Amino acid sequence: MQNTPSELLKNLFALELKEKLLLKYRNLPSAEKIARDVKISSKSKLDPHCETIRKWLKGDTFPDLVHLIHLMDWLDLDMTRVFESFKNSHNKDSEQTRVKNYATVSVEDIKSMENIFLKIKIANPELLK
């Protein structure tokens, strides 16, 4: 079981990222290859460090918004699925342990986040070229 909701969310993101990378490459590529391909696919606008990629893959960190938007487009990451998994895990944990103070994510929250991502993409198309 995860210690915090934040750790759970990072781990769920890591699982989604690995799944999409496996679909794209058939094998999980090295952090170096992923970093190089992110740079190429963003036309050199993004240049993540290999260690940053490793941390995303291990669930240690979550990408910033610019990198997240690029990953969503490049790999077709499904953040709705990540947030729904988070919500389901949270509800399961809450029922089993009666833990309070976890943030809950509603379907409306997920749709709102998707709208925010879409608005950012529309307002900043240069991030995706």
Secondary structure, DSSP 8 states (H G I E B T S, - for coil): --SSHHHHHHHHHHHHHHHHHHHHHSS---HHHHHHHHHHHTTTS----HHHHHHHHHTS----HHHHHHHHHHH---HHHHHHHHHHHHHHHHHHH---S-----HHHHHHHHHHHHHHHHH-GGGG-
